[in-house]
Amino acid sequence: MDFFSSMDISASALSAERTRMNLISSNLANVNSTRTAEGGPYKRKDAVFTATSTKGSFGAALGHATDARRVEVTQIQEDQNPPRLQYEPNHPDADASGYVAYPNVNVVSEMADMITASRSYEANITAAQAAKAMAIKTLDLGR
């Protein structure tokens, strides 16, 4: 694996974690959204990550086999759990029984996911910085 492959892998992970963080933010912002364009309450969304082979890397161009893997968001999945029902007979979206369907978003779970995504993002930044530092040290040897 060469320098550019390690940077590409870290960059793909940063992009995937940014997408995950955006989805978490959307979930938290819509925790009380009882109406959507599709009808019904907002449904929690989650990113599905998939490991894929790096294509077109410098090592592959030289004919070296590489097992480097990138991460990609292959799907944005809606949570299929039922909505949270809360008794509020005066709410405009209440059903005939007086219950309002709220999104299936758990704030505590979303905050835990946010911390995990943030830590993963930081770890990938550190990996990219380490690869950069190694490349700089290698170039310094040539002086």
N, C-alpha and C positions, 0 to 999 in steps of 0.2 A: 504494500500500500504506500503510495507516495503522499507528499505534502498536500497536493490538491484534493486527493480523495478524502483525507481526514477533514479538510475544511468543508468539502461538499457534504459529508455525512453530518458534521455539526450544523451546517446551514440548513439542511433538510429537517433536522430535529428542532432547530429554533423556529422554523416556519410552522411545523406541526404543533408545537407547544403554543405558539401565538394563536393559531386557529382554535386550539382547545380553550385558551384563556378568553378569546372572543365569545365562544359558545357559553362558557361559564358566566361571563358578564351579561349575556343576553338572557340566560336562565334567571339570574338574580334580578335583572331589571323587570322581568315579566312575572315575578312571583305572585302578583295579584291581578294579572290580566285575565279577565273572565270572557273576553270576546276576541276572536281572531278573524281574519278574512276567510278562513276555511270553515269557520263556525265552531263554537264551543271554546273552552279555555285553552290557553297556551299549553303546548306540550314540550316538556324538557327535551333538550337536544344534547347529543354527545358525539364526539369524534371517534371514528374507528381508525386506528393506526395499523399500517401494514409495512413490513420490512420488504424492500425491493433491492435487487442487485444494482450496483452502480454501472452505468453504461457510458462508454466513451471516456473512461478514465485514462490517464497517462500510462499507467501500468498495463492496462488492457491493450493500448495501442502498440506497446512494445512486445506484446504476446505473452505477458505474464498473467497467470491465473490469479484472480483476486476474489476473496470472499467478503469483500466490503459490502455493507448493507446500508441503504438509506432508509429513512422513515418517511412515509407519505400518509396523508389523510385520504383514505379511499372512499369514505362514506360519512355523511352526517346523518346520524340515526335519531329518530324520535322515540322517546321513552313510551312504551305501550301500557304502562301502569295506569290504572283508573285515576280520574281526578279526585282531589280532596273535596269532600262535601262538607259544607258548613251551613248551619241553620241561620238564615237571615231573611225572614219573610218580606222585609221592606226593600230588599235589594232589587234593582230592575231586572237582573238576570236570574232571579229565583224561579224555581220550577213550581208546579202546582202544590207541592208539599212544603214549600218555603226554603228549600235547600239550594245553595249556590255552588256550582262546580268551579273550584279553584284549580290552578295548575298543579301538576304532580311534582313540584319543585320543593326539595328539602333544603332549606338555607344552610343548615349545619353541614350537610353532605357537600353542597356546592362550595362552601368555604374551605373544607378539607381538600377538595379537588383543586381549588385555586392555589392553595399552599403547595400541593404536589406539583402542579404545573409550573409554578414560580421556581421551585427548587430544581426541577428538571431543566428549565430554561437557564438558570444560573450554572448548572453543571455543564451544559453544552457550551456556554460562553467560556467557561474555564478550560474545557477541552480545546476549543478553537484558539484560545490565547496560548495554551501550552504548545500546540502545533506551530503557531507563529513564532514563539520564542525559540523552539528547536530549529526552525528554518533560519532564523536570524543568527543563532549561534553557529550553525553550519556555514553560513556565508562569511561569518567573521573568521573562520578557520582559514579561508582563502586569502586573507590579507597578509 
